[in-house]
């Protein structure tokens, strides 16, 4: 029987055979912050980014060759794009750690830097996807300069396909969450949780948290993998990735009350729909394998990978262009995360609230610009360099071919972007600091006027009128 050695086909096959698995922007009158651009890092899939208490952002992820563990760090999120990357460890010449190296995660455990990853043997054949979880450990306080060596293999409940582990602490206890194929369950992988006794051993019997059964979890292959934990608003939110690693790849989410017994599978509720999926509008395909961090102002950031194209030649697992991407993570009125849509390539967008009204945003309905509520993507505006030096245009991420422009009658709405000087002059605004941390967008076509909010409408107001002050949110 010749198996197409896609990992998923292979697992499905064996399951059938036997049960054997960057524009600097003023963020304050004095601080100029480099603005991160997507993709943040090309060809780094499964990215983990976290901000350590040493003030650095650390990034690791899978490389297209799947042959090594890498780490980079930067004082800013934007700086990760060009930060020096160090190879911490390379797969071995033979044996169970000589093949694919997947989805590393860096954690500081009892003062030691430990990097978890999934690895399999080399040599081709049917065994190449015999993937198990391992860890390397650093002998020093600085993970970028220390020496790394193999700590060992994770002692999983079964000797079967397992990967994508993560570690988190909750109420003073450390937990391990990972993806694994469980003998007797016909899926590629399910999610499990258990207390962590040592870096590679569990302190109690594992709880199975979720099995992929919903239609959006089993497209191409039955997958629940890449768990990531976010503790906010009295709850634990566990995102995970589902389906084949092509454009069908997406994020699901489990939610538990922070006071619940999180070892009880019944404490976790699965979102019935995916929370983050491919966007034809912003041309990001297969968004997934996420992590969470915060930006330089402490605001939540979603980290994930995604391609710029839908059609893939051959096995998606061997297409190298799952790029690391980031975007702001916001919250719904009920306190749960609002993932919105992948915001697409270019500078990260901002949301703008009228100063003093955090419950309303610059938004649009079709080509009508307004100030009010609306789906998250209708309130996220990307600022690109405008025609006038120092000016910007403002485009909603969900209508990227349109931007705000001042009409001949002085009204403001969305118009399809053009390249002629007249349009660009009407669509260029100069962003300037306003009192109390607010910003103001002066119209290039009307230098004495600025974008203003009035009774739910977006208009041009007198340049220094209070209605022209916007808070970035
Ligand atoms: O990128 C390699 C593997 O493919 C990752 O471990 C997994 O999350 C993804 O499906």
Boltz pocket constraint, residues with backbone or C-beta under 6 A from the ligand:
constraints:
  - pocket:
      binder: B
      contacts: [[A, 45], [A, 46], [A, 62], [A, 102], [A, 103], [A, 118], [A, 163], [A, 164], [A, 225], [A, 226], [A, 241], [A, 245], [A, 289]]
      max_distance: 6.0
